[in-house]
Amino acid sequence: MKCLIYLAEGFEECEALITVDLLRRGGMTIDMVSITDEKLVRSSHQVGIMADYVLKEVDPCDYDVLIMPGGKLGTSNLEACSAVTEAMKKHFEAGKLTCAICAAPSILGHLGILNGKKYTCFPGFDDESYGGDYQMKLAVKDGNVITGRGMGATIEFAREILKTALNEEEMKAVENGIQYEHTFDK
């Protein structure tokens, strides 16, 4: 599977980088794409991250999975970018995996993507107008939509994406590699 994660000024770095790390550990291709013409993107905590590509260098239709990390400013910047919102909507309508975490699921809500879907997001970014069923869970998959609640839920969010591509043995290998398994304490 080929994945794209959008990076906008003010993105939550852990939500982006932990997702990138885990998907790459699972053998998935994931490209970090700056939504501007600059590859260097500053996170919500002023960490400079060098994207793989800038927006004009990629075609989102070439990807199986589109991902938006949160961060309050990052989410605002993602939503202000019509190329990103149009791509997310088309991707969802094509039945492809459409993912967002923290504040970013609010963008999916504004696009009508959460209508009739179970979802999660950072508390306070949910809204009845989305027409979805808010879940106070770390990560929620409903059809081709995966949402995560926040930075502390990033591993669960990435695991939900991985589950769409990996078999049980491959998932266990990734989990073992990050010492995720709870059974080690037994």
OpenMM code with the backbone's topology and positions (N, CA, C; nanometers):
from openmm import Vec3, app, unit

residues = "MET LYS CYS LEU ILE TYR LEU ALA GLU GLY PHE GLU GLU CYS GLU ALA LEU ILE THR VAL ASP LEU LEU ARG ARG GLY GLY MET THR ILE ASP MET VAL SER ILE THR ASP GLU LYS LEU VAL ARG SER SER HIS GLN VAL GLY ILE MET ALA ASP TYR VAL LEU LYS GLU VAL ASP PRO CYS ASP TYR ASP VAL LEU ILE MET PRO GLY GLY LYS LEU GLY THR SER ASN LEU GLU ALA CYS SER ALA VAL THR GLU ALA MET LYS LYS HIS PHE GLU ALA GLY LYS LEU THR CYS ALA ILE CYS ALA ALA PRO SER ILE LEU GLY HIS LEU GLY ILE LEU ASN GLY LYS LYS TYR THR CYS PHE PRO GLY PHE ASP ASP GLU SER TYR GLY GLY ASP TYR GLN MET LYS LEU ALA VAL LYS ASP GLY ASN VAL ILE THR GLY ARG GLY MET GLY ALA THR ILE GLU PHE ALA ARG GLU ILE LEU LYS THR ALA LEU ASN GLU GLU GLU MET LYS ALA VAL GLU ASN GLY ILE GLN TYR GLU HIS THR PHE ASP LYS".split()
positions = [
    Vec3(0.0843, -0.1184, 0.0000),
    Vec3(0.0000, 0.0000, 0.0000),
    Vec3(0.0885, 0.1243, 0.0000),
    Vec3(0.0427, 0.2214, -0.0725),
    Vec3(0.1158, 0.3483, -0.0825),
    Vec3(0.0367, 0.4551, -0.0077),
    Vec3(0.1038, 0.5205, 0.0886),
    Vec3(0.0378, 0.6167, 0.1759),
    Vec3(0.0987, 0.7555, 0.1600),
    Vec3(0.0174, 0.8566, 0.1854),
    Vec3(0.0599, 0.9965, 0.1850),
    Vec3(0.0146, 1.0589, 0.3148),
    Vec3(0.1055, 1.1290, 0.3821),
    Vec3(0.0682, 1.2049, 0.5003),
    Vec3(0.1003, 1.3512, 0.4732),
    Vec3(-0.0013, 1.4350, 0.4903),
    Vec3(0.0140, 1.5780, 0.4656),
    Vec3(0.0782, 1.6454, 0.5868),
    Vec3(0.1740, 1.7348, 0.5596),
    Vec3(0.2357, 1.8145, 0.6649),
    Vec3(0.2074, 1.9616, 0.6383),
    Vec3(0.1459, 2.0264, 0.7358),
    Vec3(0.1165, 2.1695, 0.7278),
    Vec3(0.1825, 2.2374, 0.8470),
    Vec3(0.2224, 2.3620, 0.8314),
    Vec3(0.2801, 2.4364, 0.9429),
    Vec3(0.1908, 2.4199, 1.0659),
    Vec3(0.2524, 2.3823, 1.1794),
    Vec3(0.1775, 2.3639, 1.3028),
    Vec3(0.1234, 2.2232, 1.3238),
    Vec3(0.1656, 2.1253, 1.2424),
    Vec3(0.1180, 1.9876, 1.2613),
    Vec3(0.1737, 1.9310, 1.3919),
    Vec3(0.1044, 1.8345, 1.4490),
    Vec3(0.1504, 1.7692, 1.5712),
    Vec3(0.2536, 1.6649, 1.5303),
    Vec3(0.3785, 1.6876, 1.5659),
    Vec3(0.4883, 1.6062, 1.5150),
    Vec3(0.4796, 1.4588, 1.5536),
    Vec3(0.4386, 1.4282, 1.6745),
    Vec3(0.4292, 1.2870, 1.7132),
    Vec3(0.3223, 1.2136, 1.6333),
    Vec3(0.2100, 1.2794, 1.6098),
    Vec3(0.1028, 1.2158, 1.5316),
    Vec3(0.1505, 1.1834, 1.3908),
    Vec3(0.2317, 1.2705, 1.3351),
    Vec3(0.2836, 1.2459, 1.2007),
    Vec3(0.3961, 1.1427, 1.2028),
    Vec3(0.4971, 1.1662, 1.2848),
    Vec3(0.6173, 1.0839, 1.2780),
    Vec3(0.5994, 0.9435, 1.3334),
    Vec3(0.5204, 0.9269, 1.4386),
    Vec3(0.4943, 0.7908, 1.4876),
    Vec3(0.4164, 0.7121, 1.3821),
    Vec3(0.3221, 0.7778, 1.3175),
    Vec3(0.2470, 0.7108, 1.2104),
    Vec3(0.3409, 0.6711, 1.0975),
    Vec3(0.4261, 0.7636, 1.0538),
    Vec3(0.5227, 0.7337, 0.9472),
    Vec3(0.6121, 0.6178, 0.9897),
    Vec3(0.6659, 0.6239, 1.1098),
    Vec3(0.7556, 0.5203, 1.1604),
    Vec3(0.6885, 0.3829, 1.1588),
    Vec3(0.5687, 0.3751, 1.2164),
    Vec3(0.5031, 0.2446, 1.2258),
    Vec3(0.4641, 0.1892, 1.0893),
    Vec3(0.4176, 0.2743, 0.9999),
    Vec3(0.3807, 0.2241, 0.8672),
    Vec3(0.5038, 0.1759, 0.7920),
    Vec3(0.6146, 0.2479, 0.8050),
    Vec3(0.7384, 0.2025, 0.7398),
    Vec3(0.7883, 0.0729, 0.8020),
    Vec3(0.7763, 0.0586, 0.9328),
    Vec3(0.8141, -0.0685, 0.9985),
    Vec3(0.7303, -0.1834, 0.9430),
    Vec3(0.6062, -0.1531, 0.9062),
    Vec3(0.5172, -0.2539, 0.8498),
    Vec3(0.5377, -0.2772, 0.7011),
    Vec3(0.6373, -0.2112, 0.6433),
    Vec3(0.6689, -0.2321, 0.5014),
    Vec3(0.5847, -0.1492, 0.4065),
    Vec3(0.5074, -0.0564, 0.4602),
    Vec3(0.4260, 0.0282, 0.3740),
    Vec3(0.5082, 0.1482, 0.3270),
    Vec3(0.4803, 0.1941, 0.2084),
    Vec3(0.5409, 0.3161, 0.1572),
    Vec3(0.4579, 0.4320, 0.2087),
    Vec3(0.5231, 0.5309, 0.2696),
    Vec3(0.4512, 0.6498, 0.3143),
    Vec3(0.5361, 0.7718, 0.2825),
    Vec3(0.4781, 0.8613, 0.2053),
    Vec3(0.5445, 0.9847, 0.1670),
    Vec3(0.4932, 1.0987, 0.2526),
    Vec3(0.5875, 1.1771, 0.3075),
    Vec3(0.5526, 1.2971, 0.3818),
    Vec3(0.5483, 1.4124, 0.2812),
    Vec3(0.4328, 1.4788, 0.2717),
    Vec3(0.4122, 1.5810, 0.1699),
    Vec3(0.3790, 1.7149, 0.2344),
    Vec3(0.4649, 1.8137, 0.2090),
    Vec3(0.4394, 1.9495, 0.2556),
    Vec3(0.3294, 2.0100, 0.1704),
    Vec3(0.2367, 2.0812, 0.2333),
    Vec3(0.1279, 2.1417, 0.1557),
    Vec3(0.1682, 2.2763, 0.0960),
    Vec3(0.2935, 2.3171, 0.1178),
    Vec3(0.3430, 2.4414, 0.0590),
    Vec3(0.4479, 2.4076, -0.0462),
    Vec3(0.5173, 2.5096, -0.0936),
    Vec3(0.6253, 2.4881, -0.1901),
    Vec3(0.7593, 2.4637, -0.1217),
    Vec3(0.7584, 2.4569, 0.0108),
    Vec3(0.8803, 2.4340, 0.0885),
    Vec3(0.8763, 2.2959, 0.1523),
    Vec3(0.9867, 2.2213, 0.1404),
    Vec3(0.9920, 2.0891, 0.2029),
    Vec3(1.0057, 2.0974, 0.3546),
    Vec3(1.0692, 2.2017, 0.4045),
    Vec3(1.0853, 2.2164, 0.5491),
    Vec3(0.9541, 2.2666, 0.6086),
    Vec3(0.9013, 2.1885, 0.7032),
    Vec3(0.7749, 2.2232, 0.7671),
    Vec3(0.7991, 2.2271, 0.9177),
    Vec3(0.7502, 2.3307, 0.9846),
    Vec3(0.7653, 2.3445, 1.1297),
    Vec3(0.6406, 2.2895, 1.1991),
    Vec3(0.6647, 2.2091, 1.2998),
    Vec3(0.5556, 2.1467, 1.3748),
    Vec3(0.4986, 2.2427, 1.4774),
    Vec3(0.3998, 2.1961, 1.5488),
    Vec3(0.3361, 2.2760, 1.6531),
    Vec3(0.4329, 2.3125, 1.7653),
    Vec3(0.5396, 2.2363, 1.7808),
    Vec3(0.6403, 2.2636, 1.8834),
    Vec3(0.7715, 2.3098, 1.8205),
    Vec3(0.7604, 2.3666, 1.7007),
    Vec3(0.8728, 2.4268, 1.6288),
    Vec3(0.9845, 2.3285, 1.5947),
    Vec3(0.9494, 2.2034, 1.5708),
    Vec3(1.0449, 2.1045, 1.5225),
    Vec3(1.0397, 2.1094, 1.3700),
    Vec3(1.1534, 2.1320, 1.3086),
    Vec3(1.1586, 2.1355, 1.1622),
    Vec3(1.1688, 1.9948, 1.1059),
    Vec3(1.0771, 1.9609, 1.0195),
    Vec3(1.0746, 1.8288, 0.9556),
    Vec3(1.0865, 1.8491, 0.8050),
    Vec3(1.1746, 1.7723, 0.7422),
    Vec3(1.1921, 1.7806, 0.5981),
    Vec3(1.0987, 1.6794, 0.5314),
    Vec3(1.0025, 1.7301, 0.4568),
    Vec3(0.9090, 1.6436, 0.3849),
    Vec3(0.9807, 1.5752, 0.2685),
    Vec3(0.9234, 1.4674, 0.2213),
    Vec3(0.9771, 1.3981, 0.1040),
    Vec3(0.9449, 1.4743, -0.0235),
    Vec3(0.8273, 1.5350, -0.0260),
    Vec3(0.7784, 1.6045, -0.1453),
    Vec3(0.7014, 1.7298, -0.1043),
    Vec3(0.6822, 1.8182, -0.2014),
    Vec3(0.5888, 1.9288, -0.1850),
    Vec3(0.4637, 1.8930, -0.2636),
    Vec3(0.3549, 1.9590, -0.2308),
    Vec3(0.2232, 1.9253, -0.2833),
    Vec3(0.2184, 1.9140, -0.4354),
    Vec3(0.2808, 2.0080, -0.5047),
    Vec3(0.2721, 2.0084, -0.6516),
    Vec3(0.3497, 1.8930, -0.7161),
    Vec3(0.4291, 1.8207, -0.6375),
    Vec3(0.5072, 1.7094, -0.6919),
    Vec3(0.4344, 1.5753, -0.6865),
    Vec3(0.3172, 1.5695, -0.6240),
    Vec3(0.2477, 1.4423, -0.6090),
    Vec3(0.1048, 1.4505, -0.6618),
    Vec3(0.0526, 1.3346, -0.6963),
    Vec3(-0.0878, 1.3221, -0.7333),
    Vec3(-0.1524, 1.2311, -0.6286),
    Vec3(-0.2413, 1.2863, -0.5445),
    Vec3(-0.3009, 1.2041, -0.4385),
    Vec3(-0.3766, 1.0826, -0.4907),
    Vec3(-0.4171, 1.0860, -0.6159),
    Vec3(-0.4875, 0.9709, -0.6750),
    Vec3(-0.3964, 0.8482, -0.6857),
    Vec3(-0.2652, 0.8697, -0.6798),
    Vec3(-0.1693, 0.7599, -0.6885),
    Vec3(-0.1535, 0.6843, -0.5568),
    Vec3(-0.2223, 0.7300, -0.4528),
    Vec3(-0.2051, 0.6727, -0.3190),
    Vec3(-0.3278, 0.5927, -0.2774),
    Vec3(-0.3028, 0.4889, -0.1974),
    Vec3(-0.4099, 0.4058, -0.1421),
    Vec3(-0.4653, 0.4648, -0.0131),
    Vec3(-0.3799, 0.5407, 0.0590),
    Vec3(-0.4159, 0.5935, 0.1901),
    Vec3(-0.3745, 0.7403, 0.1972),
    Vec3(-0.4670, 0.8262, 0.2411),
    Vec3(-0.4348, 0.9663, 0.2688),
    Vec3(-0.4533, 0.9894, 0.4184),
    Vec3(-0.3571, 1.0615, 0.4796),
    Vec3(-0.3555, 1.0797, 0.6244),
    Vec3(-0.3333, 1.2270, 0.6576),
    Vec3(-0.4103, 1.2761, 0.7552),
    Vec3(-0.3912, 1.4115, 0.8067),
    Vec3(-0.3616, 1.4038, 0.9563),
    Vec3(-0.2424, 1.4508, 1.0000),
    Vec3(-0.2181, 1.4623, 1.1433),
    Vec3(-0.2879, 1.5868, 1.1955),
    Vec3(-0.2999, 1.5966, 1.3269),
    Vec3(-0.3653, 1.7123, 1.3864),
    Vec3(-0.2688, 1.8212, 1.4251),
    Vec3(-0.2993, 1.8827, 1.5375),
    Vec3(-0.2353, 2.0056, 1.5785),
    Vec3(-0.3328, 2.1162, 1.5413),
    Vec3(-0.3610, 2.2050, 1.6340),
    Vec3(-0.4635, 2.3062, 1.6084),
    Vec3(-0.4303, 2.3923, 1.4864),
    Vec3(-0.3092, 2.4475, 1.4820),
    Vec3(-0.2699, 2.5300, 1.3680),
    Vec3(-0.2556, 2.4447, 1.2421),
    Vec3(-0.1964, 2.3268, 1.2581),
    Vec3(-0.1804, 2.2375, 1.1435),
    Vec3(-0.3134, 2.2021, 1.0801),
    Vec3(-0.4133, 2.1756, 1.1636),
    Vec3(-0.5467, 2.1431, 1.1135),
    Vec3(-0.6063, 2.2623, 1.0387),
    Vec3(-0.5934, 2.3799, 1.0950),
    Vec3(-0.6438, 2.5011, 1.0273),
    Vec3(-0.5764, 2.5189, 0.8918),
    Vec3(-0.4458, 2.4965, 0.8873),
    Vec3(-0.3729, 2.5120, 0.7613),
    Vec3(-0.4107, 2.4043, 0.6598),
    Vec3(-0.4316, 2.2824, 0.7065),
    Vec3(-0.4773, 2.1765, 0.6154),
    Vec3(-0.6133, 2.2119, 0.5562),
    Vec3(-0.7050, 2.2559, 0.6427),
    Vec3(-0.8406, 2.2861, 0.5961),
    Vec3(-0.8435, 2.4056, 0.5023),
    Vec3(-0.7496, 2.4971, 0.5169),
    Vec3(-0.7432, 2.6152, 0.4296),
    Vec3(-0.6850, 2.5826, 0.2921),
    Vec3(-0.6304, 2.4628, 0.2760),
    Vec3(-0.5683, 2.4221, 0.1498),
    Vec3(-0.6698, 2.3421, 0.0676),
    Vec3(-0.7264, 2.4052, -0.0338),
    Vec3(-0.8309, 2.3392, -0.1128),
    Vec3(-0.7803, 2.2132, -0.1826),
    Vec3(-0.6527, 2.2086, -0.2174),
    Vec3(-0.5980, 2.0877, -0.2814),
    Vec3(-0.6065, 1.9686, -0.1860),
    Vec3(-0.5847, 1.9930, -0.0574),
    Vec3(-0.5923, 1.8857, 0.0424),
    Vec3(-0.7370, 1.8436, 0.0644),
    Vec3(-0.8254, 1.9383, 0.0861),
    Vec3(-0.9648, 1.9024, 0.1148),
    Vec3(-1.0302, 1.8345, -0.0053),
    Vec3(-1.0016, 1.8814, -0.1248),
    Vec3(-1.0572, 1.8173, -0.2450),
    Vec3(-1.0048, 1.6752, -0.2594),
    Vec3(-0.8754, 1.6569, -0.2321),
    Vec3(-0.8160, 1.5232, -0.2421),
    Vec3(-0.8768, 1.4285, -0.1402),
    Vec3(-0.8963, 1.4771, -0.0169),
    Vec3(-0.9544, 1.3912, 0.0873),
    Vec3(-1.0959, 1.3488, 0.0477),
    Vec3(-1.1742, 1.4410, -0.0017),
    Vec3(-1.3124, 1.4101, -0.0401),
    Vec3(-1.3154, 1.3096, -0.1558),
    Vec3(-1.2359, 1.3331, -0.2597),
    Vec3(-1.2311, 1.2403, -0.3745),
    Vec3(-1.1819, 1.1028, -0.3315),
    Vec3(-1.0827, 1.1017, -0.2449),
    Vec3(-1.0252, 0.9761, -0.1966),
    Vec3(-1.1323, 0.8940, -0.1237),
    Vec3(-1.2035, 0.9599, -0.0345),
    Vec3(-1.3115, 0.8938, 0.0392),
    Vec3(-1.4181, 0.8413, -0.0567),
    Vec3(-1.4598, 0.9252, -0.1491),
    Vec3(-1.5653, 0.8866, -0.2442),
    Vec3(-1.5223, 0.7712, -0.3333),
    Vec3(-1.3914, 0.7573, -0.3549),
    Vec3(-1.3390, 0.6468, -0.4356),
    Vec3(-1.3279, 0.5181, -0.3530),
    Vec3(-1.3638, 0.5243, -0.2247),
    Vec3(-1.3584, 0.4064, -0.1391),
    Vec3(-1.2210, 0.3771, -0.0829),
    Vec3(-1.1284, 0.4725, -0.0973),
    Vec3(-0.9928, 0.4533, -0.0477),
    Vec3(-0.9838, 0.4957, 0.0990),
    Vec3(-0.8830, 0.4443, 0.1674),
    Vec3(-0.8657, 0.4697, 0.3098),
    Vec3(-0.8332, 0.6168, 0.3354),
    Vec3(-0.9170, 0.6795, 0.4173),
    Vec3(-0.9109, 0.8222, 0.4472),
    Vec3(-0.8948, 0.8358, 0.5979),
    Vec3(-0.7818, 0.8964, 0.6428),
    Vec3(-0.7451, 0.8918, 0.7840),
    Vec3(-0.7117, 1.0301, 0.8389),
    Vec3(-0.7490, 1.0531, 0.9647),
    Vec3(-0.7183, 1.1791, 1.0320),
    Vec3(-0.7159, 1.1554, 1.1820),
    Vec3(-0.6321, 1.2330, 1.2507),
    Vec3(-0.6164, 1.2178, 1.3957),
    Vec3(-0.6199, 1.3539, 1.4645),
    Vec3(-0.6634, 1.3533, 1.5893),
    Vec3(-0.6641, 1.4691, 1.6786),
    Vec3(-0.7693, 1.5707, 1.6341),
    Vec3(-0.7295, 1.6898, 1.5954),
    Vec3(-0.8246, 1.7906, 1.5482),
    Vec3(-0.8615, 1.7693, 1.4022),
    Vec3(-0.7777, 1.6994, 1.3269),
    Vec3(-0.7978, 1.6848, 1.1822),
    Vec3(-0.9266, 1.6122, 1.1415),
    Vec3(-0.9818, 1.5199, 1.2215),
    Vec3(-1.1103, 1.4629, 1.1816),
    Vec3(-1.2203, 1.5686, 1.1651),
    Vec3(-1.2033, 1.6850, 1.2278),
    Vec3(-1.3023, 1.7918, 1.2081),
    Vec3(-1.3092, 1.8322, 1.0615),
    Vec3(-1.1979, 1.8235, 0.9906),
    Vec3(-1.1979, 1.8532, 0.8467),
    Vec3(-1.2867, 1.7520, 0.7750),
    Vec3(-1.2729, 1.6244, 0.8120),
    Vec3(-1.3574, 1.5209, 0.7513),
    Vec3(-1.5041, 1.5499, 0.7812),
    Vec3(-1.5307, 1.5957, 0.9026),
    Vec3(-1.6682, 1.6312, 0.9405),
    Vec3(-1.7219, 1.7437, 0.8543),
    Vec3(-1.6428, 1.8473, 0.8349),
    Vec3(-1.6862, 1.9612, 0.7522),
    Vec3(-1.7070, 1.9222, 0.6065),
    Vec3(-1.6349, 1.8185, 0.5616),
    Vec3(-1.6489, 1.7705, 0.4232),
    Vec3(-1.7651, 1.6725, 0.4059),
    Vec3(-1.8324, 1.6365, 0.5157),
    Vec3(-1.9436, 1.5414, 0.5085),
    Vec3(-1.9000, 1.3961, 0.5137),
    Vec3(-1.7720, 1.3716, 0.5305),
    Vec3(-1.7182, 1.2351, 0.5291),
    Vec3(-1.7593, 1.1557, 0.6538),
    Vec3(-1.7819, 1.2225, 0.7651),
    Vec3(-1.8175, 1.1528, 0.8893),
    Vec3(-1.9668, 1.1254, 0.9025),
    Vec3(-2.0459, 1.1725, 0.8087),
    Vec3(-2.1903, 1.1518, 0.8137),
    Vec3(-2.2214, 1.0021, 0.8136),
    Vec3(-2.2885, 0.9574, 0.9184),
    Vec3(-2.3238, 0.8160, 0.9297),
    Vec3(-2.2093, 0.7269, 0.9748),
    Vec3(-2.0959, 0.7842, 1.0109),
    Vec3(-1.9782, 0.7071, 1.0511),
    Vec3(-1.9534, 0.7184, 1.2014),
    Vec3(-1.8979, 0.6128, 1.2584),
    Vec3(-1.8425, 0.6201, 1.3925),
    Vec3(-1.7044, 0.6824, 1.3766),
    Vec3(-1.6706, 0.7728, 1.4681),
    Vec3(-1.5417, 0.8408, 1.4586),
    Vec3(-1.4970, 0.8862, 1.5961),
    Vec3(-1.3697, 0.9261, 1.6037),
    Vec3(-1.3175, 0.9907, 1.7224),
    Vec3(-1.2310, 1.1072, 1.6797),
    Vec3(-1.2038, 1.1950, 1.7741),
    Vec3(-1.1156, 1.3091, 1.7518),
    Vec3(-1.0821, 1.3675, 1.8881),
    Vec3(-0.9968, 1.4686, 1.8882),
    Vec3(-0.9653, 1.5350, 2.0140),
    Vec3(-1.0946, 1.5925, 2.0705),
    Vec3(-1.1237, 1.5681, 2.1988),
    Vec3(-1.2483, 1.6193, 2.2572),
    Vec3(-1.2626, 1.7702, 2.2343),
    Vec3(-1.3803, 1.8080, 2.1920),
    Vec3(-1.4091, 1.9474, 2.1612),
    Vec3(-1.4044, 1.9764, 2.0122),
    Vec3(-1.3448, 1.8860, 1.9344),
    Vec3(-1.3441, 1.9022, 1.7887),
    Vec3(-1.4526, 1.8172, 1.7233),
    Vec3(-1.5295, 1.7442, 1.8052),
    Vec3(-1.6448, 1.6705, 1.7545),
    Vec3(-1.7612, 1.7685, 1.7448),
    Vec3(-1.8580, 1.7367, 1.6605),
    Vec3(-1.9719, 1.8263, 1.6434),
    Vec3(-2.0897, 1.7455, 1.5895),
    Vec3(-2.2063, 1.7695, 1.6436),
    Vec3(-2.3264, 1.6990, 1.5976),
    Vec3(-2.3545, 1.7253, 1.4506),
    Vec3(-2.3122, 1.8398, 1.4000),
    Vec3(-2.3383, 1.8735, 1.2593),
    Vec3(-2.2675, 1.7793, 1.1617),
    Vec3(-2.1680, 1.7032, 1.2107),
    Vec3(-2.0984, 1.6086, 1.1231),
    Vec3(-2.1884, 1.4913, 1.0844),
    Vec3(-2.2928, 1.4660, 1.1635),
    Vec3(-2.3827, 1.3554, 1.1345),
    Vec3(-2.3251, 1.2200, 1.1678),
    Vec3(-2.2146, 1.2176, 1.2420),
    Vec3(-2.1523, 1.0913, 1.2787),
    Vec3(-2.1793, 1.0551, 1.4232),
    Vec3(-2.1214, 0.9448, 1.4652),
    Vec3(-2.1388, 0.8933, 1.6004),
    Vec3(-2.0038, 0.8994, 1.6710),
    Vec3(-1.9832, 1.0042, 1.7510),
    Vec3(-1.8562, 1.0253, 1.8209),
    Vec3(-1.8334, 0.9153, 1.9235),
    Vec3(-1.7133, 0.8586, 1.9214),
    Vec3(-1.6733, 0.7524, 2.0125),
    Vec3(-1.5561, 0.8017, 2.0971),
    Vec3(-1.5610, 0.7847, 2.2259),
    Vec3(-1.4498, 0.8217, 2.3123),
    Vec3(-1.3523, 0.7044, 2.3181),
    Vec3(-1.2919, 0.6754, 2.2050),
    Vec3(-1.1953, 0.5662, 2.1908),
    Vec3(-1.0657, 0.6231, 2.1362),
    Vec3(-0.9580, 0.5470, 2.1473),
    Vec3(-0.8292, 0.5937, 2.0965),
    Vec3(-0.8289, 0.6025, 1.9444),
    Vec3(-0.8835, 0.5024, 1.8790),
    Vec3(-0.8886, 0.5008, 1.7325),
    Vec3(-1.0148, 0.4269, 1.6893),
    Vec3(-1.0723, 0.4718, 1.5797),
    Vec3(-1.1956, 0.4122, 1.5291),
    Vec3(-1.1826, 0.3926, 1.3788),
    Vec3(-1.2165, 0.2714, 1.3333),
    Vec3(-1.2251, 0.2438, 1.1899),
    Vec3(-1.3705, 0.2168, 1.1578),
    Vec3(-1.4241, 0.2880, 1.0599),
    Vec3(-1.5601, 0.2652, 1.0125),
    Vec3(-1.5552, 0.2725, 0.8600),
    Vec3(-1.5650, 0.1570, 0.7981),
    Vec3(-1.5534, 0.1524, 0.6524),
    Vec3(-1.4140, 0.1957, 0.6104),
    Vec3(-1.4076, 0.2933, 0.5207),
    Vec3(-1.2774, 0.3392, 0.4717),
    Vec3(-1.2275, 0.4645, 0.5436),
    Vec3(-1.2806, 0.4879, 0.6645),
    Vec3(-1.2392, 0.6037, 0.7445),
    Vec3(-1.1762, 0.5557, 0.8751),
    Vec3(-1.0548, 0.6070, 0.9036),
    Vec3(-0.9892, 0.5789, 1.0310),
    Vec3(-0.9617, 0.7131, 1.0974),
    Vec3(-1.0032, 0.7239, 1.2240),
    Vec3(-0.9796, 0.8458, 1.3001),
    Vec3(-0.9111, 0.8106, 1.4320),
    Vec3(-0.8341, 0.9060, 1.4834),
    Vec3(-0.7655, 0.8889, 1.6109),
    Vec3(-0.7942, 1.0085, 1.7001),
    Vec3(-0.7896, 0.9851, 1.8325),
    Vec3(-0.8303, 1.0873, 1.9281),
    Vec3(-0.7247, 1.1936, 1.9527),
    Vec3(-0.5976, 1.1605, 1.9515),
    Vec3(-0.4945, 1.2601, 1.9798),
    Vec3(-0.3580, 1.1961, 1.9852),
    Vec3(-0.2585, 1.2762, 2.0233),
    Vec3(-0.1200, 1.2300, 2.0223),
    Vec3(-0.1014, 1.0995, 2.0985),
    Vec3(-0.1622, 1.0876, 2.2145),
    Vec3(-0.1495, 0.9660, 2.2933),
    Vec3(-0.2141, 0.8440, 2.2298),
    Vec3(-0.2922, 0.8639, 2.1276),
    Vec3(-0.3610, 0.7553, 2.0568),
    Vec3(-0.2923, 0.7196, 1.9259),
    Vec3(-0.1774, 0.7798, 1.8988),
    Vec3(-0.1145, 0.7634, 1.7681),
    Vec3(-0.0775, 0.6193, 1.7363),
    Vec3(-0.0278, 0.5448, 1.8334),
    Vec3(0.0065, 0.4046, 1.8053),
    Vec3(-0.1179, 0.3273, 1.7648),
    Vec3(-0.2289, 0.3473, 1.8358),
    Vec3(-0.3530, 0.2772, 1.7998),
    Vec3(-0.4032, 0.3211, 1.6623),
    Vec3(-0.3917, 0.4490, 1.6327),
    Vec3(-0.4304, 0.5025, 1.5019),
    Vec3(-0.3485, 0.4358, 1.3914),
    Vec3(-0.2169, 0.4321, 1.4080),
    Vec3(-0.1302, 0.3695, 1.3080),
    Vec3(-0.1569, 0.2196, 1.2972),
    Vec3(-0.1845, 0.1546, 1.4102),
    Vec3(-0.2172, 0.0116, 1.4081),
    Vec3(-0.3424, -0.0157, 1.3251),
    Vec3(-0.4417, 0.0726, 1.3341),
    Vec3(-0.5635, 0.0539, 1.2538),
    Vec3(-0.5314, 0.0621, 1.1047),
    Vec3(-0.4422, 0.1518, 1.0672),
    Vec3(-0.4012, 0.1605, 0.9264),
    Vec3(-0.3260, 0.0343, 0.8876),
    Vec3(-0.2326, -0.0082, 0.9722),
    Vec3(-0.1548, -0.1291, 0.9429),
    Vec3(-0.2434, -0.2522, 0.9276),
    Vec3(-0.3469, -0.2625, 1.0098),
    Vec3(-0.4363, -0.3786, 1.0037),
    Vec3(-0.5016, -0.3950, 0.8672),
    Vec3(-0.5108, -0.2867, 0.7905),
    Vec3(-0.5719, -0.2972, 0.6577),
    Vec3(-0.4769, -0.3598, 0.5564),
    Vec3(-0.3459, -0.3650, 0.5901),
    Vec3(-0.2478, -0.4128, 0.4933),
    Vec3(-0.1709, -0.5370, 0.5378),
    Vec3(-0.1623, -0.5603, 0.6673),
    Vec3(-0.0776, -0.6680, 0.7174),
    Vec3(-0.1591, -0.7856, 0.7686),
    Vec3(-0.0983, -0.9029, 0.7592),
    Vec3(-0.1615, -1.0198, 0.8211),
    Vec3(-0.1225, -1.0235, 0.9693),
    Vec3(-0.1789, -1.1167, 1.0423),
    Vec3(-0.1585, -1.1226, 1.1870),
    Vec3(-0.0110, -1.1397, 1.2239),
    Vec3(0.0598, -1.2229, 1.1514),
    Vec3(0.2020, -1.2464, 1.1800),
    Vec3(0.2841, -1.1192, 1.1569),
    Vec3(0.2554, -1.0477, 1.0501),
    Vec3(0.3262, -0.9230, 1.0220),
    Vec3(0.2954, -0.8165, 1.1273),
    Vec3(0.1697, -0.8103, 1.1719),
    Vec3(0.1325, -0.7162, 1.2772),
    Vec3(0.2084, -0.7472, 1.4056),
    Vec3(0.2160, -0.8749, 1.4411),
    Vec3(0.2870, -0.9137, 1.5627),
    Vec3(0.4349, -0.8769, 1.5536),
    Vec3(0.4936, -0.8887, 1.4357),
    Vec3(0.6348, -0.8531, 1.4180),
    Vec3(0.6553, -0.7030, 1.4412),
    Vec3(0.5654, -0.6211, 1.3891),
    Vec3(0.5750, -0.4768, 1.4109),
    Vec3(0.5569, -0.4456, 1.5588),
    Vec3(0.4559, -0.5050, 1.6200),
    Vec3(0.4297, -0.4802, 1.7619),
    Vec3(0.5460, -0.5254, 1.8491),
    Vec3(0.6049, -0.6394, 1.8168),
    Vec3(0.7202, -0.6879, 1.8919),
    Vec3(0.8377, -0.5917, 1.8760),
    Vec3(0.8547, -0.5389, 1.7566),
    Vec3(0.9647, -0.4471, 1.7282),
    Vec3(0.9580, -0.3181, 1.8078),
    Vec3(0.8389, -0.2792, 1.8505),
    Vec3(0.8254, -0.1580, 1.9325),
    Vec3(0.7915, -0.1926, 2.0778),
    Vec3(0.7972, -0.3218, 2.1095),
    Vec3(0.7655, -0.3692, 2.2435),
    Vec3(0.6246, -0.3290, 2.2846),
    Vec3(0.5315, -0.3478, 2.1924),
    Vec3(0.3918, -0.3113, 2.2153),
    Vec3(0.3148, -0.4169, 2.2928),
    Vec3(0.3459, -0.5420, 2.2690),
    Vec3(0.2694, -0.6523, 2.3279),
    Vec3(0.2612, -0.6419, 2.4794),
    Vec3(0.1415, -0.6513, 2.5314),
    Vec3(0.1203, -0.6491, 2.6750),
    Vec3(0.1566, -0.7824, 2.7402),
    Vec3(0.1692, -0.8861, 2.6610),
    Vec3(0.1943, -1.0193, 2.7155),
    Vec3(0.3365, -1.0336, 2.7698),
    Vec3(0.4265, -0.9413, 2.7425),
    Vec3(0.5641, -0.9526, 2.7888),
    Vec3(0.5729, -0.9451, 2.9411),
    Vec3(0.4738, -0.8821, 3.0030),
    Vec3(0.4751, -0.8688, 3.1485),
    Vec3(0.4270, -0.9957, 3.2181),
    Vec3(0.3774, -1.0900, 3.1457),
    Vec3(0.3189, -1.2103, 3.2058),
    Vec3(0.4244, -1.3149, 3.2311),
] * unit.nanometer
topology = app.Topology()
chain = topology.addChain("A")
for resn in residues:
    res = topology.addResidue(resn, chain)
    for name in ("N", "CA", "C"):
        topology.addAtom(name, app.Element.getBySymbol(name[0]), res)
